C-alpha cells in the first residue's frame, strides 16, 4: 500500500471510524422499529433522530480530535440541525429582571422543542453504545439484549422485526471483528504491520464470509417452525386462542384489521383498530370542546342502535335563526358559555351529521354562504345537525354552540326520580338478560353517594382508573354474550367504546337517564406552537390557556365516544369515563375565598402573599437538575485540572505497572499449557528453567527464544523491578514465535 500522508491519516483511527459507522447502523434499527409502530413517533421526530445519528457518525471523519471535543462538535451540530429544521429566528427581549432573562432563554432555546429532546436522547444513546463496544463482553451483552428485545416485541405484536434482528447480528459480528483486529494491533504490532501492508489478505476473506452467509440467508427456502414458540405454547396451555400476527400459524384471525375513524354502524362494538392520523377537519374555535356527532339510546347487548321512537321524531329545516330546543328537556337552571366554531373539512367524505360543540345553537353560514341549507335538518331530541344528501357535504361551515357551565353544588342537589315515567324509558333501557353482576358492581361503586351526580362521577372515576386503554383489546378472554359484562369482568381493557358503553349501562341500572354519544375529541391545538416557542420555560412568562381559542386539527385517530347523563333543570351533562381522556368542561369562575380576620391580630403585620410566587413544579425541578448538572460539570473540570487529581493519576499509573509483571506470568503459564498439546511437557521434579533447557536441547531452534523468554519470566515473577508495556509486548512476541516453531 502506498505510504502517503492521507492513507496514514485515514488508517490511523480506522477502527474508531468503522465502529462508529456500525453503531450508527445498529441504532438505526431501533428507529426502523419505531417507524413500524403505529403513531409512536411523528415523522418529524424520525427525521430529526435519523439526521442526529448521521451527524454523530460523520464527526468521526475528523482526524486527530479528542473525545471531548468530538462530543462538543456533535452537540453543536445537533443544535444547528434543529435550528435549521424548526426555522429558528432570533428573539430579543429587554432584560430587566430575572424572569425576563428566563423568558429570553425560553423564547430562543424553546424554538428547538419538542424534537430536540428526542435527538439528545439518541445522541446520548449513541455515546453509550460507543463506550459499550470498547470491550468484547460489552458488545456481546449489548447485542444479546437488543436481539432479545426485538424477538419479544416481534412475538407480542403484529409488526415484523426479524430483518432488524438479522442486521443487529451482522453489526455485532462486525464489531467483534473490529475489536479483534484492534487488540491484535496493540498486542502484536509486528504482525499488524505486515497485515497493514497487505490489507486484502484479511479484508477479502471477511467480505467473502459475510457475503456467503448473506446470500445463503436470502436464497434459503422458507421452513415452517419445528417447535412452538413459548408465548403460543403458554397461551394454548391455558386454553386461550392466539391472534394471527401475519407471521406464522395461529388459531384465530386478528380483529385489529380496521383503521380508526368515525364509525357508521355501532350495533356491534368490539375488536381492535389501527390508529389513522389522517386529518378530517380543522376547527377555529373560541374554546376547546369535544365535537359532538350522533347519539344512541338503544343498547342491544352488543352495541347501540336508534330506538323506534327516535326514528319517528320530527326534523326541522335549518335556517340562520336559532335552532329550536326540545321542550321535553328542562334547562331552566343551566348556565352556558357561547363558543363560536369555524369548521373546514379536510376530506371529501360524506358524514351523516355536522360536527360541533356540546349544544349547537345556530348555524351562521355554510360554504361561505354559497350553499343553501336545504340538505341540513335539525333533530332537537338528539341535538344533531343531520346532513341528508349523498354528496356535496359542506366544505366549511360556521356555527355557534353553547357549552354548559358545570356547577357541581347545584347538580348534587338534583334528586329527580324517573322510574315511573314512561317517557324516559328509552334512556333507562337495559337488556333483560343483562348479567346481574354488572348491576351489582354499579351499586357497589356508588354505595357512598347520596345524589345522582356523585353516583355518575364515581362510576366515571372507577372506569377511568381501573381499566387500561388499548386499541387492541384481547377479546380472546371474552366468554359472556353481553359486551359490557365482557369488558368489566373478562377483557378488562379497551378503548372509548368499551368505557362509554359500560358507563351508560351502569348509570342506567341505577335509574339515571343516559345516552351514548359519538363524535371526535378535541384534537391537537395550535396552542402547542405557542408553548413550543417559549419551551419548558413557558410557565415563567404569560400563562397559556390550553383550553382557549385556537385552531384545532381533528384526525381520524380522534374519533371518540362518551356519555351524557340527564339532570332536571340542567339537561344533558357530559361525562368522560375513558382512561387517559379529559373533558374540556367549563366551570364557574372561582371567587376569592373570604379572609377571616383574627380578633387580636395586627393587620399590618400579616405577611403578604403574592400570586406571582412560583410553585415547585416539574419546571423548577428540571431547571434545578440542569443547574446541578452544570455545577457538577464545572466542579469536575476544575477537579481534573487540580494537583490532587494529577497525583492520584500518577499513583494509579504506578499501581498499574505491577500488572504488567502479573500479565507476563499469566501469558507464560498459558504458553506452558498449550505446549503440552505439542509434546513439550514439564516433569514434576523439574523447575521451569530446567524444562525449557531440556526443550532447547530437544529442539535447538527454540533455544534463543526460550532463553530470552525464561529470563524475562523469572524477572517478572521474582524481581521487584516493575515491567513496562513495551517489555510485555516483547514477551508476547517471543511466545508467538515459540508457538509457531513448536512441532
C-alpha positions as CSV (number, residue, x, y, z in Angstrom):
1,X,0.0,0.0,0.0
2,X,1.4,3.5,-0.8
3,X,2.7,5.2,2.2
4,X,1.1,8.6,1.6
5,X,0.1,11.1,4.2
6,X,-3.6,10.7,3.6
7,X,-3.5,7.0,3.8
8,X,-1.7,7.1,7.1
9,X,-4.2,9.7,8.3
10,X,-7.1,7.5,7.2
11,X,-5.8,4.3,8.7
12,X,-4.6,5.8,12.0
13,X,-8.1,5.6,13.5
14,X,-9.8,3.3,11.1
15,X,-11.2,1.1,13.8
16,X,-12.9,4.0,15.5
17,X,-14.4,5.2,12.3
18,X,-15.7,1.8,11.2
19,X,-17.1,1.2,14.7
20,X,-19.0,4.5,14.6
21,X,-20.5,3.6,11.3
22,X,-21.6,0.2,12.5
23,X,-23.0,1.6,15.7
24,X,-25.0,4.2,13.6
25,X,-26.4,1.3,11.5
26,X,-27.2,-0.7,14.7
27,X,-29.1,2.2,16.3
28,X,-31.0,2.9,13.2
29,X,-32.6,-0.5,13.5
30,X,-34.4,0.9,16.6
31,X,-35.6,3.9,14.5
32,X,-37.0,1.4,11.9
33,X,-38.8,-0.4,14.7
34,X,-40.3,2.9,16.0
35,X,-41.5,3.7,12.4
36,X,-43.3,0.4,12.3
37,X,-45.2,1.1,15.5
38,X,-48.4,3.0,14.7
39,X,-48.2,6.5,16.0
40,X,-45.3,6.1,18.4
41,X,-43.3,8.9,16.8
42,X,-44.2,11.7,14.4
43,X,-42.4,11.7,11.0
44,X,-40.6,14.8,12.0
45,X,-39.2,13.1,15.1
46,X,-37.9,10.2,13.0
47,X,-36.3,12.6,10.6
48,X,-34.5,14.6,13.3
49,X,-33.3,11.5,15.1
50,X,-32.0,9.9,11.9
51,X,-30.1,13.0,11.0
52,X,-28.7,13.2,14.5
53,X,-27.2,9.7,14.1
54,X,-25.8,10.6,10.7
55,X,-24.1,13.8,12.0
56,X,-22.8,11.9,15.0
57,X,-21.2,9.3,12.8
58,X,-19.9,11.9,10.4
59,X,-17.8,13.6,13.2
60,X,-15.6,10.5,13.3
61,X,-14.2,11.5,9.9
62,X,-12.5,14.4,11.6
63,X,-8.9,13.3,12.2
64,X,-6.8,13.8,15.3
65,X,-9.5,15.0,17.6
66,X,-10.1,14.2,21.3
67,X,-13.2,12.5,22.5
68,X,-14.4,15.6,24.5
69,X,-14.0,17.9,21.5
70,X,-15.8,15.5,19.2
71,X,-18.8,15.3,21.7
72,X,-18.9,19.1,21.8
73,X,-19.0,19.2,17.9
74,X,-21.7,16.7,17.9
75,X,-23.8,18.7,20.3
76,X,-23.3,21.9,18.3
77,X,-24.3,20.1,15.1
78,X,-27.5,18.8,16.8
79,X,-28.4,22.3,17.8
80,X,-27.7,23.6,14.3
81,X,-29.8,20.8,12.8
82,X,-32.9,21.7,14.9
83,X,-32.4,25.4,14.4
84,X,-32.4,24.8,10.7
85,X,-35.3,22.3,10.8
86,X,-37.5,24.4,13.1
87,X,-37.0,27.7,11.3
88,X,-35.2,29.3,14.2
89,X,-35.3,33.1,14.4
90,X,-33.6,35.3,16.9
91,X,-36.0,36.8,19.5
92,X,-34.7,39.8,21.6
93,X,-36.2,40.6,25.0
94,X,-35.4,43.6,27.1
95,X,-33.9,42.1,30.3
96,X,-34.8,44.0,33.5
97,X,-35.5,41.2,36.0
98,X,-34.5,37.5,36.2
99,X,-37.9,36.5,34.8
100,X,-37.1,38.4,31.6
101,X,-33.8,36.5,31.3
102,X,-35.5,33.2,31.6
103,X,-38.2,34.3,29.2
104,X,-35.5,35.3,26.7
105,X,-33.9,31.8,27.1
106,X,-37.3,30.2,26.7
107,X,-38.2,32.2,23.5
108,X,-34.9,31.3,21.8
109,X,-34.0,27.9,23.1
110,X,-37.6,26.9,23.2
111,X,-37.9,27.1,19.4
112,X,-36.0,23.9,19.2
113,X,-38.6,21.9,21.1
114,X,-40.0,19.3,21.3
115,X,-37.9,17.3,18.9
116,X,-34.6,18.4,20.4
117,X,-35.2,16.1,23.4
118,X,-35.5,13.1,21.2
119,X,-32.3,14.0,19.3
120,X,-30.4,14.5,22.6
121,X,-31.7,11.1,23.8
122,X,-30.5,9.5,20.6
123,X,-27.1,11.2,20.9
124,X,-26.6,10.0,24.5
125,X,-27.6,6.5,23.4
126,X,-25.0,6.7,20.6
127,X,-22.3,7.8,23.1
128,X,-23.3,4.9,25.4
129,X,-23.1,2.5,22.5
130,X,-19.6,3.8,21.5
131,X,-18.5,3.2,25.1
132,X,-20.0,-0.3,25.2
133,X,-18.1,-1.5,22.2
134,X,-14.7,-0.9,23.8
135,X,-14.9,-4.4,25.4
136,X,-15.8,-7.7,23.8
137,X,-18.1,-8.8,26.6
138,X,-20.0,-5.5,26.5
139,X,-20.5,-6.0,22.7
140,X,-22.0,-9.4,23.4
141,X,-24.3,-8.1,26.1
142,X,-25.5,-5.2,24.0
143,X,-26.3,-7.4,21.0
144,X,-27.9,-10.1,23.1
145,X,-30.2,-7.6,24.9
146,X,-31.1,-5.9,21.6
147,X,-32.0,-9.2,19.9
148,X,-34.0,-10.3,22.9
149,X,-35.9,-7.1,22.8
150,X,-36.8,-7.3,19.1
151,X,-37.7,-11.0,19.4
152,X,-40.1,-10.4,22.3
153,X,-41.6,-7.3,20.5
154,X,-42.0,-9.3,17.3
155,X,-43.7,-12.1,19.2
156,X,-46.2,-9.9,21.0
157,X,-47.1,-7.5,18.1
158,X,-48.3,-7.5,14.5
159,X,-45.1,-5.9,13.3
160,X,-42.3,-7.9,11.6
161,X,-38.9,-7.3,13.2
162,X,-36.7,-10.2,12.0
163,X,-34.9,-8.1,9.4
164,X,-33.8,-5.9,12.3
165,X,-32.6,-8.9,14.3
166,X,-30.5,-10.1,11.3
167,X,-29.0,-6.6,10.9
168,X,-28.1,-6.4,14.6
169,X,-26.5,-9.8,14.4
170,X,-24.4,-8.6,11.5
171,X,-23.4,-5.4,13.3
172,X,-22.4,-7.4,16.4
173,X,-20.3,-9.7,14.2
174,X,-18.6,-6.8,12.5
175,X,-17.9,-5.0,15.8
176,X,-16.3,-8.2,17.2
177,X,-14.1,-8.4,14.1
178,X,-13.0,-4.8,14.5
179,X,-12.3,-5.3,18.2
180,X,-10.2,-8.4,17.4
181,X,-8.0,-6.5,15.0
182,X,-7.7,-3.6,17.4
183,X,-6.4,-5.9,20.1
184,X,-4.1,-7.6,17.5
185,X,-2.6,-4.2,16.6
186,X,-2.0,-3.5,20.2
187,X,-0.6,-6.8,21.3
188,X,1.3,-7.8,18.1
189,X,2.4,-4.6,16.3
190,X,4.9,-6.5,14.1
191,X,2.2,-8.8,12.8
192,X,-0.2,-5.9,12.4
193,X,2.3,-4.0,10.4
194,X,2.6,-7.0,8.0
195,X,-1.2,-7.2,7.7
196,X,-1.4,-3.4,7.1
197,X,1.0,-3.8,4.1
198,X,-1.3,-6.4,2.6
199,X,-4.9,-5.5,3.8
200,X,-6.5,-7.7,1.2
201,X,-5.2,-10.7,3.0
202,X,-7.8,-10.3,5.7
203,X,-10.4,-8.0,4.1
204,X,-11.2,-10.3,1.2
205,X,-11.8,-13.4,3.4
206,X,-14.1,-11.4,5.7
207,X,-16.1,-10.0,2.8
208,X,-16.4,-13.4,1.2
209,X,-17.5,-15.0,4.5
210,X,-20.2,-12.3,5.2
211,X,-21.3,-12.4,1.5
212,X,-21.7,-16.2,1.5
213,X,-23.8,-16.1,4.7
214,X,-25.9,-13.2,3.4
215,X,-26.6,-14.9,0.0
216,X,-27.4,-18.2,1.8
217,X,-29.8,-16.4,4.0
218,X,-31.6,-14.6,1.2
219,X,-32.0,-17.6,-1.1
220,X,-32.6,-20.2,1.6
221,X,-36.1,-21.8,1.3
222,X,-38.7,-20.9,3.9
223,X,-39.1,-23.6,6.5
224,X,-42.0,-23.8,8.9
225,X,-41.0,-23.8,12.6
226,X,-40.5,-27.2,14.1
227,X,-41.1,-26.0,17.7
228,X,-43.9,-23.9,19.1
229,X,-42.7,-20.5,20.4
230,X,-43.0,-20.1,24.2
231,X,-45.8,-17.4,24.0
232,X,-48.0,-19.6,21.8
233,X,-47.4,-22.7,24.0
234,X,-48.2,-20.8,27.1
235,X,-51.5,-19.3,25.7
236,X,-52.6,-22.7,24.4
237,X,-51.8,-24.4,27.7
238,X,-54.3,-22.0,29.3
239,X,-56.9,-22.8,26.7
240,X,-56.7,-19.4,25.1
241,X,-56.5,-18.5,21.4
242,X,-53.6,-16.8,19.8
243,X,-54.3,-13.9,17.4
244,X,-53.0,-14.0,13.9
245,X,-50.0,-11.8,13.7
246,X,-49.3,-12.4,10.0
247,X,-46.0,-14.2,10.7
248,X,-47.0,-17.9,11.2
249,X,-49.6,-20.4,12.0
250,X,-52.3,-19.2,14.5
251,X,-55.7,-20.1,15.8
252,X,-57.9,-17.1,15.1
253,X,-57.8,-14.0,12.9
254,X,-56.9,-10.7,14.5
255,X,-59.7,-8.2,14.9
256,X,-57.2,-5.4,14.6
257,X,-57.9,-5.0,10.9
258,X,-59.7,-1.7,10.8
259,X,-58.4,1.9,11.0
260,X,-59.7,4.4,13.4
261,X,-62.4,6.9,12.3
262,X,-66.0,7.9,12.6
263,X,-67.9,4.6,12.6
264,X,-71.2,4.3,10.7
265,X,-72.5,1.0,12.4
266,X,-72.4,0.9,16.2
267,X,-74.8,-2.1,16.6
268,X,-71.9,-4.4,17.3
269,X,-68.9,-3.0,19.1
270,X,-65.6,-4.6,19.9
271,X,-62.5,-5.8,18.2
272,X,-59.4,-3.7,17.7
273,X,-58.2,-1.0,15.2
274,X,-55.1,0.8,13.9
275,X,-54.6,4.5,14.6
276,X,-55.1,6.5,11.4
277,X,-53.7,10.0,11.7
278,X,-55.2,11.4,8.5
279,X,-56.7,14.9,9.2
280,X,-60.5,15.1,9.0
281,X,-61.2,18.7,9.7
282,X,-59.6,21.8,11.2
283,X,-61.7,23.9,13.6
284,X,-61.1,27.5,14.6
285,X,-62.8,27.6,17.9
286,X,-63.0,30.2,20.7
287,X,-62.7,27.4,23.2
288,X,-61.5,23.8,23.2
289,X,-64.5,21.4,23.0
290,X,-65.4,17.9,22.1
291,X,-67.1,17.7,18.7
292,X,-70.5,16.0,19.0
293,X,-71.9,13.9,16.2
294,X,-74.7,11.5,17.0
295,X,-76.4,9.9,20.0
296,X,-77.8,6.5,20.5
297,X,-80.3,5.3,23.1
298,X,-80.9,1.6,22.5
299,X,-78.3,-0.8,23.9
300,X,-78.8,-4.3,22.4
301,X,-76.2,-6.1,24.5
302,X,-73.6,-5.8,21.7
303,X,-73.8,-2.2,20.7
304,X,-76.0,0.8,20.1
305,X,-79.0,1.5,17.8
306,X,-81.6,4.1,17.3
307,X,-84.9,3.4,19.1
308,X,-88.1,3.2,17.1
309,X,-89.2,6.4,18.7
310,X,-86.0,8.2,17.6
311,X,-86.6,7.1,14.0
312,X,-90.0,8.7,14.0
313,X,-89.2,12.0,15.7
314,X,-89.9,15.2,13.7
315,X,-87.0,17.0,12.0
316,X,-86.8,20.7,11.3
317,X,-85.4,22.6,8.3
318,X,-82.4,24.7,9.2
319,X,-82.0,28.4,8.5
320,X,-79.8,31.1,10.0
321,X,-82.1,31.5,13.0
322,X,-81.5,29.8,16.4
323,X,-82.3,26.1,16.4
324,X,-85.4,25.1,18.5
325,X,-84.7,23.1,21.6
326,X,-86.7,20.1,22.6
327,X,-89.3,21.3,25.1
328,X,-89.1,17.9,26.9
329,X,-85.8,18.8,28.4
330,X,-85.7,21.2,31.3
331,X,-82.8,23.7,31.1
332,X,-84.2,26.3,33.5
333,X,-81.1,26.3,35.8
334,X,-78.4,25.8,33.2
335,X,-75.8,28.5,32.5
336,X,-73.8,28.3,29.4
337,X,-70.8,29.8,27.6
338,X,-71.1,30.8,24.0
339,X,-68.5,29.3,21.7
340,X,-68.0,30.1,18.0
341,X,-66.6,27.5,15.8
342,X,-65.5,27.6,12.1
343,X,-65.1,24.1,10.6
344,X,-63.1,23.4,7.4
345,X,-63.3,19.8,6.2
346,X,-60.1,18.2,5.0
347,X,-61.7,15.2,3.3
348,X,-64.3,14.6,0.7
349,X,-66.2,12.0,2.8
350,X,-69.9,12.5,3.4
351,X,-70.8,12.4,7.1
352,X,-74.4,11.9,8.3
353,X,-74.1,14.9,10.6
354,X,-72.3,18.3,11.0
355,X,-70.0,18.4,14.0
356,X,-70.0,21.0,16.7
357,X,-69.7,21.6,20.5
358,X,-72.0,20.2,23.2
359,X,-75.2,22.0,22.1
360,X,-75.4,23.7,18.7
361,X,-77.4,26.9,18.9
362,X,-77.4,28.1,15.3
363,X,-75.6,27.9,12.0
364,X,-74.0,31.2,10.8
365,X,-73.0,30.1,7.3
366,X,-72.3,27.1,5.1
367,X,-69.7,27.1,2.3
368,X,-69.2,30.8,2.9
369,X,-72.9,31.5,2.1
370,X,-72.7,29.9,-1.4
371,X,-74.5,26.6,-0.4
372,X,-78.2,26.7,0.6
373,X,-79.2,24.8,3.8
374,X,-81.9,22.5,2.3
375,X,-80.0,19.3,3.0
376,X,-79.3,20.1,6.6
377,X,-82.0,19.3,9.2
378,X,-82.2,19.6,12.9
379,X,-83.1,16.8,15.3
380,X,-83.7,18.5,18.7
381,X,-84.2,15.3,20.7
382,X,-80.7,14.1,19.8
383,X,-79.2,17.6,19.4
384,X,-78.0,16.6,16.0
385,X,-77.4,18.6,12.8
386,X,-78.1,15.9,10.2
387,X,-76.9,16.0,6.5
388,X,-79.4,14.3,4.3
389,X,-77.6,14.4,1.0
390,X,-75.5,11.7,-0.6
391,X,-72.8,14.1,-1.9
392,X,-71.6,17.7,-1.7
393,X,-71.1,17.5,2.0
394,X,-70.3,21.1,3.2
395,X,-66.6,22.0,2.8
396,X,-66.8,24.6,5.6
397,X,-69.4,25.9,7.9
398,X,-69.6,28.2,10.9
399,X,-71.8,27.7,13.9
400,X,-72.4,28.9,17.5
401,X,-72.6,26.3,20.3
402,X,-73.4,26.6,24.0
403,X,-71.1,24.9,26.5
404,X,-72.7,24.1,29.8
405,X,-71.1,25.6,32.9
406,X,-70.7,22.8,35.4
407,X,-72.0,24.0,38.8
408,X,-71.4,20.8,40.9
409,X,-73.1,22.0,44.0
410,X,-76.3,22.7,42.1
411,X,-76.1,19.4,40.2
412,X,-75.7,17.5,43.5
413,X,-79.0,19.0,44.7
414,X,-80.9,17.3,41.8
415,X,-82.8,14.3,43.0
416,X,-85.5,13.6,40.4
417,X,-87.0,10.1,40.1
418,X,-87.6,8.7,36.6
419,X,-88.5,5.2,37.5
420,X,-92.3,5.7,36.9
421,X,-92.1,8.0,33.9
422,X,-92.6,6.0,30.7
423,X,-91.4,8.9,28.5
424,X,-87.9,8.4,29.9
425,X,-87.9,4.6,29.5
426,X,-85.7,4.8,26.3
427,X,-82.9,6.4,28.3
428,X,-83.2,3.8,31.1
429,X,-83.4,0.8,28.9
430,X,-81.0,-2.2,29.5
431,X,-81.3,-5.7,28.1
432,X,-83.5,-8.1,30.0
433,X,-80.7,-10.6,30.2
434,X,-78.1,-8.1,31.4
435,X,-75.9,-10.1,33.9
436,X,-76.7,-9.2,37.5
437,X,-73.0,-8.7,38.4
438,X,-73.0,-5.6,36.2
439,X,-75.8,-4.0,38.2
440,X,-74.2,-5.1,41.4
441,X,-70.9,-3.6,40.5
442,X,-72.6,-0.3,39.8
443,X,-74.4,-0.4,43.1
444,X,-71.1,-1.3,45.0
445,X,-69.2,1.6,43.3
446,X,-71.9,4.2,44.2
447,X,-72.9,3.0,47.7
448,X,-71.3,6.0,49.4
449,X,-73.0,8.6,47.0
450,X,-76.1,10.4,48.2
451,X,-77.2,12.0,44.9
452,X,-77.3,11.2,41.2
453,X,-74.4,13.5,40.2
454,X,-72.0,11.9,42.6
455,X,-73.1,8.4,41.5
456,X,-72.2,9.3,37.9
457,X,-68.9,10.8,38.9
458,X,-68.0,7.7,41.0
459,X,-68.7,5.4,38.0
460,X,-66.7,7.7,35.7
461,X,-63.8,7.7,38.1
462,X,-63.9,3.9,38.6
463,X,-63.8,3.1,34.9
464,X,-61.0,5.5,34.1
465,X,-58.8,4.4,37.0
466,X,-59.3,0.6,37.0
467,X,-59.1,-0.3,33.3
468,X,-56.2,0.4,30.9
469,X,-56.7,1.9,27.5
470,X,-55.7,-0.1,24.4
471,X,-56.7,-0.1,20.8
472,X,-56.1,-3.9,20.6
473,X,-58.1,-5.4,23.5
474,X,-57.6,-9.1,24.0
475,X,-61.1,-10.4,23.2
476,X,-59.9,-14.0,23.4
477,X,-60.7,-13.7,27.1
478,X,-64.3,-12.9,26.3
479,X,-66.9,-15.6,27.2
480,X,-70.0,-13.6,28.1
481,X,-72.6,-12.7,25.5
482,X,-73.0,-9.1,26.8
483,X,-70.5,-6.5,25.6
484,X,-70.4,-4.6,28.9
485,X,-70.1,-7.7,31.0
486,X,-67.2,-9.0,28.9
487,X,-65.4,-5.7,29.3
488,X,-65.9,-5.3,33.1
489,X,-65.1,-8.9,34.2
490,X,-63.2,-10.7,31.4
491,X,-61.4,-8.5,28.9
492,X,-60.8,-5.6,31.4
493,X,-59.2,-3.4,28.8
494,X,-60.3,-1.5,25.8
495,X,-60.8,1.9,24.1
496,X,-63.5,4.6,24.3
497,X,-66.5,2.4,23.1
498,X,-65.8,0.0,25.9
499,X,-65.6,2.6,28.6
500,X,-68.5,4.8,27.4
501,X,-70.9,1.8,26.9
502,X,-70.0,0.4,30.3
503,X,-70.8,3.7,32.0
504,X,-74.0,4.3,30.1
505,X,-75.3,0.8,31.1
506,X,-74.2,1.1,34.7
507,X,-75.7,4.5,35.2
508,X,-79.0,3.3,33.6
509,X,-79.0,0.4,36.1
510,X,-79.1,3.0,38.9
511,X,-82.0,4.8,37.4
512,X,-80.1,7.7,35.7
513,X,-81.3,8.7,32.2
514,X,-78.2,8.2,30.0
515,X,-77.4,8.3,26.3
516,X,-74.3,7.3,24.3
517,X,-72.6,10.0,22.2
518,X,-70.1,9.6,19.4
519,X,-68.1,12.2,17.6
520,X,-64.5,13.5,18.0
521,X,-62.3,14.5,20.9
522,X,-60.6,17.9,20.9
523,X,-57.7,17.0,18.6
524,X,-54.4,18.8,18.5
525,X,-54.2,22.6,19.1
526,X,-52.2,25.4,17.6
527,X,-51.5,26.4,21.2
528,X,-48.8,23.8,21.1
529,X,-46.8,26.1,18.7
530,X,-47.0,29.0,21.2
531,X,-45.8,26.7,24.0
532,X,-43.0,25.4,21.8
533,X,-41.8,29.0,21.1
534,X,-41.4,29.5,24.9
535,X,-40.2,26.0,25.5
536,X,-40.3,24.4,29.0
537,X,-39.8,27.9,30.4
538,X,-43.3,29.0,29.2
539,X,-44.6,28.7,32.8
540,X,-42.4,31.7,33.7
541,X,-44.0,34.0,31.1
542,X,-47.6,34.9,30.4
543,X,-49.9,31.9,31.2
544,X,-51.1,30.0,28.2
545,X,-54.7,28.7,28.3
546,X,-54.6,25.2,26.9
547,X,-58.4,25.2,26.5
548,X,-58.6,28.6,25.0
549,X,-59.1,30.0,21.5
550,X,-57.1,28.2,18.8
551,X,-57.2,26.2,15.6
552,X,-57.8,22.5,16.4
553,X,-56.8,19.8,13.9
554,X,-59.1,16.8,14.2
555,X,-57.8,13.4,12.8
556,X,-59.3,10.0,12.3
557,X,-57.5,8.9,15.4
558,X,-59.5,11.5,17.4
559,X,-62.8,9.6,16.7
560,X,-64.3,9.1,20.2
561,X,-67.4,8.2,22.2
562,X,-68.6,9.4,25.7
563,X,-71.7,9.6,27.8
564,X,-74.4,12.2,28.6
565,X,-76.5,11.9,31.8
566,X,-79.7,14.0,32.2
567,X,-80.2,16.2,35.2
568,X,-83.5,18.0,35.7
569,X,-83.1,21.8,35.3
570,X,-79.7,21.3,33.6
571,X,-80.3,19.0,30.7
572,X,-77.7,16.6,29.4
573,X,-74.3,16.8,31.1
574,X,-71.3,15.0,29.5
575,X,-69.0,12.5,31.3
576,X,-65.7,11.1,30.2
577,X,-65.0,7.6,31.6
578,X,-62.3,6.6,29.1
579,X,-58.8,6.2,30.7
580,X,-56.4,9.0,29.6
581,X,-59.1,11.4,28.3
582,X,-60.5,14.6,30.0
583,X,-63.5,16.7,29.0
584,X,-62.7,20.4,28.5
585,X,-65.6,21.4,30.8
586,X,-66.5,25.0,31.7
587,X,-66.7,25.7,35.5
588,X,-67.8,28.9,37.2
589,X,-65.1,31.4,37.8
590,X,-63.7,30.9,41.3
591,X,-64.4,33.7,43.7
592,X,-61.6,34.6,46.1
593,X,-62.2,32.9,49.5
594,X,-63.2,35.1,52.4
595,X,-60.5,36.2,54.7
596,X,-61.3,35.7,58.4
597,X,-59.7,38.4,60.5
598,X,-58.2,37.4,63.8
599,X,-59.6,39.4,66.7
600,X,-56.2,40.2,68.3
601,X,-54.0,40.4,65.3
602,X,-52.4,43.4,63.8
603,X,-53.4,43.6,60.1
604,X,-50.2,45.5,59.3
605,X,-48.1,42.5,60.4
606,X,-49.9,39.9,58.4
607,X,-47.5,38.6,55.8
608,X,-48.3,39.4,52.2
609,X,-48.7,36.6,49.7
610,X,-48.3,37.3,46.0
611,X,-49.8,35.3,43.2
612,X,-46.5,35.6,41.4
613,X,-44.8,33.3,43.9
614,X,-43.6,30.3,41.8
615,X,-44.7,26.9,42.9
616,X,-42.5,23.8,42.9
617,X,-43.5,22.2,39.6
618,X,-41.7,20.0,37.1
619,X,-40.3,23.1,35.5
620,X,-38.4,24.1,38.6
621,X,-37.2,20.5,39.1
622,X,-36.0,20.5,35.5
623,X,-34.2,23.8,36.0
624,X,-32.7,22.6,39.2
625,X,-31.5,19.4,37.6
626,X,-29.9,21.4,34.7
627,X,-28.2,23.8,37.2
628,X,-26.9,20.9,39.3
629,X,-25.6,19.1,36.2
630,X,-23.8,22.3,35.1
631,X,-22.3,22.9,38.6
632,X,-21.2,19.2,38.6
633,X,-19.6,19.6,35.2
634,X,-17.7,22.8,36.3
635,X,-16.6,21.1,39.5
636,X,-15.4,18.1,37.6
637,X,-13.4,20.3,35.2
638,X,-11.6,22.1,38.0
639,X,-11.0,18.8,39.8
640,X,-9.3,17.3,36.7
641,X,-7.1,20.3,36.5
642,X,-6.1,20.2,40.1
643,X,-2.8,18.9,41.5
644,X,-4.6,16.3,43.7
645,X,-6.1,14.7,40.6
646,X,-2.7,14.7,38.9
647,X,-1.1,13.0,41.9
648,X,-3.9,10.4,42.0
649,X,-3.4,9.6,38.4
650,X,0.3,9.2,38.9
651,X,-0.3,6.8,41.8
652,X,-2.7,4.8,39.6
653,X,-0.1,4.5,36.8
654,X,2.4,3.3,39.3
655,X,0.0,0.7,40.6
656,X,-0.8,-0.4,37.1
657,X,2.9,-1.1,36.5
658,X,2.7,-4.1,38.7
659,X,0.0,-5.6,36.5
660,X,2.5,-5.9,33.6
661,X,4.6,-8.3,35.7
662,X,1.4,-10.4,36.5
663,X,0.3,-10.4,32.9
664,X,3.7,-11.7,31.8
665,X,3.4,-14.6,34.3
666,X,-0.1,-15.4,33.1
667,X,1.0,-15.4,29.4
668,X,3.9,-17.6,30.2
669,X,1.8,-20.1,32.1
670,X,-0.7,-20.1,29.2
671,X,2.1,-21.0,26.8
672,X,3.1,-23.9,29.0
673,X,-0.5,-25.3,28.8
674,X,-0.6,-25.0,25.1
675,X,2.9,-26.6,24.8
676,X,1.7,-29.8,26.3
677,X,-0.6,-30.5,23.3
678,X,2.6,-30.3,21.1
679,X,4.6,-32.7,23.2
680,X,6.6,-30.2,25.3
681,X,5.8,-31.2,28.8
682,X,7.3,-30.3,32.2
683,X,8.1,-33.1,34.6
684,X,7.1,-32.8,38.3
685,X,10.7,-32.7,39.5
686,X,11.8,-30.0,37.0
687,X,11.9,-26.3,37.5
688,X,10.7,-24.1,34.6
689,X,14.3,-23.3,33.6
690,X,15.2,-27.0,33.6
691,X,12.2,-27.8,31.5
692,X,12.9,-25.1,28.9
693,X,16.6,-26.1,28.8
694,X,15.5,-29.7,28.0
695,X,13.2,-28.4,25.3
696,X,16.1,-26.3,23.8
697,X,18.3,-29.5,23.7
698,X,15.4,-31.4,22.1
699,X,14.6,-28.6,19.6
700,X,17.7,-26.5,19.2
701,X,15.8,-23.9,17.0
702,X,13.9,-22.9,20.1
703,X,17.0,-22.1,22.3
704,X,17.3,-18.4,21.5
705,X,13.6,-17.5,22.1
706,X,13.3,-19.9,25.2
707,X,16.4,-18.5,26.9
708,X,15.1,-14.9,26.4
709,X,11.6,-15.9,27.5
710,X,12.6,-17.7,30.7
711,X,14.8,-14.8,31.7
712,X,12.0,-12.3,31.3
713,X,9.6,-14.7,33.1
714,X,11.9,-15.1,36.1
715,X,12.5,-11.4,36.3
716,X,8.7,-10.7,36.2
717,X,7.9,-13.2,38.9
718,X,10.8,-12.9,41.3
719,X,12.3,-9.5,40.8
720,X,11.0,-6.3,42.5
721,X,11.6,-4.4,39.3
722,X,8.4,-3.2,37.5
723,X,8.0,-4.2,33.9
724,X,6.6,-1.8,31.2
725,X,4.1,-2.3,28.5
726,X,6.9,-2.5,25.9
727,X,8.5,-5.4,27.8
728,X,5.1,-7.1,28.0
729,X,4.8,-6.8,24.2
730,X,8.3,-8.2,23.8
731,X,7.2,-11.3,25.9
732,X,4.1,-11.7,23.7
733,X,6.2,-11.6,20.5
734,X,8.6,-14.3,21.9
735,X,5.7,-16.5,22.9
736,X,4.2,-16.2,19.5
737,X,7.5,-17.2,17.8
738,X,7.9,-20.1,20.2
739,X,4.4,-21.5,19.5
740,X,5.0,-21.1,15.7
741,X,8.3,-23.1,15.9
742,X,7.0,-25.9,18.1
743,X,6.2,-29.1,16.1
